């Protein structure tokens, strides 16, 4: 019976990875689910160090997503205002895209929002359209790189959690 509960719980953990598709905090949900599992199964051998590790991985994922966009905008010649425009545009785009394609529209919405926000931020500084476009392409690339990095770290969290949850 423990195997059945563990399998169902691992299914829930796997579904939390799917939250990345909707630009939702899947890694933090996974951490919360693991804390719930520990609370329901106090005999689980993993202690607070394990949960600190999971929290650190989730935090690194958030940092990687943010820093990849900052780095990419700078690398492609963007300004601070273009970068903030891309960050805000990414969030707004994800929210506006979420109702489409059963929620999957949040991902292209985030990418297009990052591009649009980056170009608006650069144009507000009266930069030429070609420079603004180049910076916005950097924002789009950085957003893509950040989402992939965050998802990959979520897969690592899932793997560590699956080993901890499955009965020995």
N, C-alpha and C positions, 0 to 999 in steps of 0.2 A: 504494500500500500504506500510505503514511503516513496518508492520509485514513481508511482503515479502522481503523487503530490509534487515531487521534484520535477517531473516532466511537464506538468501543467504550469508550474512556476517558471521553468525555463522558457516555455512558450510565451509567457507574459514578458519575461526579460527580452526575448527576441523581438517581440512586438514593440518594446520601448525603443529599439534601434530604428524602427520604422518612423518614429516621430521626427527623425532628422529630415525626412522627406517633406514634412510640413513646417520645417524651420522651427520646431519646438525643441526644448531641452531634453533630448532623449537620454543623454548620459546622466543627467541629474535625476531623471525619473528612475533609471536603472539603479542608481545609488539609493534612492528612497525605497525602492522595492527590496533591495538587499537588506536595508535596515529593518524593514518590516519582517523579512524572513528570519533575521537574527532574533527579533523580538518574539516571534512565534516559535522559534526553535533555539532556545537559549543554549542547548548542548552543542550547537555548531562550534567547531574548534577554532574558527577564525575569530580573532579578537579585534580590538579597536585599531590596531596597526593595519589590518586588512582594509578597514573602512577608511582609514586615513589615506591609504594607497589609492583606493577607488576615487575618493574625493580629489586627491591630487591629480589623478589622470583626467578627471572631468574638468578640473580647473585649467590644466595644461591645454585641453581641447578648446576651451573658451579663449584662452590666450593665443593659441595658434591661429584660431579663426580671425581674431582681431588683428594680430600682428602680421599675418599674411596679407591682409588687405592694406594695412598701413605701408608695409614694405613695397608691395606691388604698385601702389599709387605713386609712391616716391620714386621707385625705379623707372616708372614710365613718365616721369616728369611732372607729376601732379603737385598740388599745393596742399596745405593743411585744410583749407576750406573745401577743396575738391574731395579730400579724404573724408571729412565729416559729412559732406553731401552724399558721398557714396555709402557711408555707414547708415545714415538716416534713410536714404533711398532703398537700401537693401531691406531694411526692416519694413518700410512702408510697402515695398513691392511684394514682400512675402505675405503681408497681411491682405493686400489687394488680390494676390494670386491664389490665396488659399481656397476660395469658394469654387475654383475651376478644377476640372479633372479629378473630382473627388478628393480635393486637398493637395494633390500632387502639383498643382499650379503654383504653390508657394515657392518651389525651387526655381523655376524660370522667372517667377515674379521677383525673387530676391536678386537674381543675376541681372535682370533688366532694370530693376530698381537701383542697383549699385551703379550701373552704367548711366542711367538718367540722372541720379543724384550727383555723380561725379562730374558729368558734363555741365549740369546747372551750377554746381559750385565753382567750377573753373570759369564758366562764362560770366558769373557774377563778379569775377576779378577782371573782367574785360580782356581775357586772353583770347587769342585767335581760335576759331573753331577747330582747326587742325590740331592745335595743342590740347584743347579741351577734349577732343575725341581720343587722342592718344592716352591721356590720363584716365579717361573713363574706361577705355579698354583695359588698362592696368587694374582698375577697380573691379571690373568684371572678372578678370583672371584671378585676382587675389581672393575674391569671394568664393570662386570655384575651388581654389586651392584650400581655403579655410574650411569649407564644408566637407571636402574629402578628408582632410586631416582629422577633423572632429569625429567624423563617422568611423575612421580607422581606429581612433583611440576608443571609441565606443565598442568596437568589435573586441578590442583587447580587454575592456572591462567585462564584456559578456563572457569571454573565455575564462577569465579569472573567476568570475562569479559561478559559472557552470561547474567548474571544478570544486568550488566550495559548497555548492548546494547538493550535488549528486551524492547520494548515500554510498559510503565505502563498502 
